[in-house]
Amino acid sequence: MRRKTRIPSPPLPQRHGVDPVRVRLPACGPWATVREHLVERLSGAAPGVVEGMFGAGLIVGADGRAVAPDAPFAPGMFVWFHRELPAEVQVPFPVRVVHRDEHIVVVDKPHFLATTPRGSHVTQTALARLREELGIPTLSAAHRLDRLTAGLVLFTVRPAERGAYQTLFGDRRVRKEYEAVAPYQPALALPLTVRSRIVKERGVLTAREVAGEPNAVTHVELIEHRADGLARYRLLPGTGQTHQLRVHMSGLGVPILGDPLYPVVTGPVPAGDFRRPLQLLARALEFTDPVTGVEHRLRSGRTLAAWSDHGEWAGQ
């Protein structure tokens, strides 16, 4: 059995709650130096950026020392550096801590804030903010919510325990409850359970339902409706496909208010546009803690704006 390579601890501290980038050199290749490999590997960077980082001593090895520009290529070597952080629009909504102990932190994430660094959203993420605000550099996400979805997200405190919580979600031993505001459709007989096959292709904004064995299951219940044609729905996902709840609600003819992708693509929502947030909320998480055995029943305290004041939400 091939022995798994041990990854050294990062020799650089986090910056604004963001980990340094780690790169492992391949087992073989035509490069004479570490610099030559990184120039090729990071070809998306502006010309001269990688050379400048070497010149400034910003690329370091496992011992924390700067890697010299002429350091020979060493198969399997690890190097670290901080990437240039993109300019980001501040998301002007707080992340509320719902539960905190020595093992986990559960927060009520606002709309428009990504869960973890990805693409152009790096410091304006729940993870980066919480690491700095709570002073827990080891904090990691056990699962994720879409940037446009608000509600409960669980983070782990200790790296050694993260796998136990991820397995909890992966094995579907967490009861998740969502709430959505969408049009009321009297002809739609509820409650019902939607089962379909959803595929999401890399580089394509939307997911779609296709023929085949179902891989997405959502139980839909009507909470209440009112005379203006809107309703509140309770959504209980049995699976976790990308955009599953949004796809299923759209497929039922009751697309979630504020959705820029379903049933018609009008997005993506640009950074800084905080109007008409998607009316989808991760309302509750219920699970038995895999480390402590404690039964957790946690709920978001948020109210969906289109229900509490539709005119203001719609900009009327």
Backbone hydrogen bonds, N-H to C=O, Kabsch-Sander energy under -0.5 kcal/mol:
donor,donor_aa,acceptor,acceptor_aa,energy
15,R,18,V,-2.4
18,V,15,R,-1.4
21,V,81,F,-3.1
23,V,79,V,-2.9
25,L,23,V,-0.5
25,L,77,M,-3.2
34,V,71,A,-2.3
37,H,33,T,-1.5
38,L,34,V,-2.4
39,V,35,R,-2.5
40,E,36,E,-1.7
41,R,37,H,-3.0
42,L,38,L,-2.9
43,S,40,E,-1.0
45,A,42,L,-2.0
49,V,46,A,-2.1
52,G,48,G,-2.2
53,M,49,V,-2.0
54,F,50,V,-2.1
55,G,51,E,-2.4
56,A,52,G,-1.8
57,G,54,F,-1.3
58,L,53,M,-2.8
59,I,53,M,-0.5
60,V,58,L,-0.6
60,V,80,W,-2.4
61,G,65,R,-2.2
64,G,61,G,-2.0
67,V,59,I,-3.4
68,A,66,A,-0.5
71,A,68,A,-2.1
73,F,32,A,-2.0
76,G,25,L,-0.9
76,G,26,P,-0.8
77,M,74,A,-2.1
79,V,23,V,-2.6
80,W,60,V,-2.5
81,F,21,V,-1.7
83,R,81,F,-0.5
93,F,91,V,-1.1
96,R,94,P,-0.6
96,R,108,D,-1.6
98,V,96,R,-0.5
98,V,106,V,-2.9
99,H,106,V,-1.9
101,D,104,I,-2.4
105,V,155,F,-2.6
106,V,99,H,-2.9
107,V,153,V,-2.4
108,D,96,R,-3.3
109,K,107,V,-0.8
109,K,151,G,-3.2
112,F,147,R,-1.3
113,L,110,P,-1.1
113,L,147,R,-0.6
114,A,112,F,-0.6
114,A,124,Q,-0.9
115,T,145,L,-0.6
118,R,121,H,-3.1
121,H,118,R,-2.2
122,V,120,S,-0.7
125,T,123,T,-1.9
126,A,114,A,-2.9
127,L,115,T,-2.2
129,R,125,T,-2.2
130,L,126,A,-2.6
131,R,127,L,-2.4
132,E,128,A,-1.5
133,E,129,R,-3.3
134,L,130,L,-2.8
135,G,131,R,-0.7
136,I,131,R,-0.9
139,L,136,I,-1.6
140,S,156,T,-2.0
142,A,154,L,-2.4
143,H,154,L,-0.7
149,T,146,D,-1.0
150,A,280,L,-1.8
151,G,109,K,-2.7
152,L,282,A,-2.0
153,V,107,V,-2.1
155,F,105,V,-3.0
156,T,140,S,-3.2
157,V,103,H,-2.8
158,R,103,H,-0.6
161,E,158,R,-1.7
162,R,158,R,-0.8
162,R,159,P,-0.9
163,G,159,P,-0.5
164,A,161,E,-0.6
165,Y,161,E,-1.3
166,Q,162,R,-2.5
167,T,163,G,-2.5
168,L,164,A,-1.3
169,F,165,Y,-1.6
170,G,166,Q,-3.0
171,D,167,T,-2.7
172,R,169,F,-1.5
173,R,168,L,-2.6
175,R,286,E,-3.0
176,K,174,V,-0.7
177,E,284,A,-2.1
178,Y,235,L,-2.9
179,E,281,L,-2.6
180,A,233,Y,-2.0
181,V,279,Q,-1.8
182,A,231,A,-1.9
184,Y,229,G,-3.0
188,L,185,Q,-2.0
189,A,187,A,-0.8
190,L,188,L,-0.7
192,L,220,V,-1.9
194,V,192,L,-0.5
194,V,218,T,-3.3
196,S,216,A,-2.1
197,R,210,V,-0.7
198,I,196,S,-0.6
199,V,208,R,-2.7
204,V,201,E,-2.1
208,R,199,V,-2.4
210,V,197,R,-2.6
215,N,196,S,-1.8
216,A,196,S,-2.0
218,T,194,V,-2.3
219,H,236,L,-2.4
220,V,192,L,-3.2
220,V,218,T,-0.5
221,E,234,R,-2.6
223,I,221,E,-0.6
223,I,232,R,-2.8
224,E,232,R,-1.3
226,R,230,L,-2.1
229,G,226,R,-1.6
231,A,182,A,-2.3
232,R,224,E,-2.9
233,Y,180,A,-2.8
234,R,221,E,-2.6
235,L,178,Y,-2.4
235,L,233,Y,-0.5
236,L,219,H,-2.8
238,G,217,V,-3.3
239,T,217,V,-1.0
244,Q,241,Q,-2.1
247,V,243,H,-2.8
248,H,244,Q,-2.6
249,M,245,L,-2.4
250,S,246,R,-2.1
251,G,247,V,-2.4
252,L,248,H,-1.3
253,G,250,S,-1.5
254,V,249,M,-2.2
257,L,181,V,-2.4
259,D,256,I,-1.5
266,T,260,P,-3.7
266,T,264,V,-0.6
267,G,260,P,-1.7
273,D,270,P,-1.9
274,F,272,G,-1.0
276,R,313,W,-0.5
279,Q,257,L,-2.9
280,L,278,L,-1.9
281,L,179,E,-2.6
282,A,150,A,-3.1
283,R,177,E,-1.0
283,R,281,L,-1.4
284,A,177,E,-2.1
285,L,298,L,-2.1
286,E,175,R,-1.7
287,F,296,H,-1.9
289,D,287,F,-0.6
289,D,294,V,-3.4
293,G,289,D,-2.0
296,H,287,F,-3.1
296,H,294,V,-0.6
298,L,285,L,-2.8
300,S,283,R,-3.1
307,W,304,L,-1.4
308,S,304,L,-1.9
309,D,305,A,-2.8
313,W,309,D,-2.3
314,A,310,H,-2.6
315,G,312,E,-1.0
316,Q,311,G,-3.0
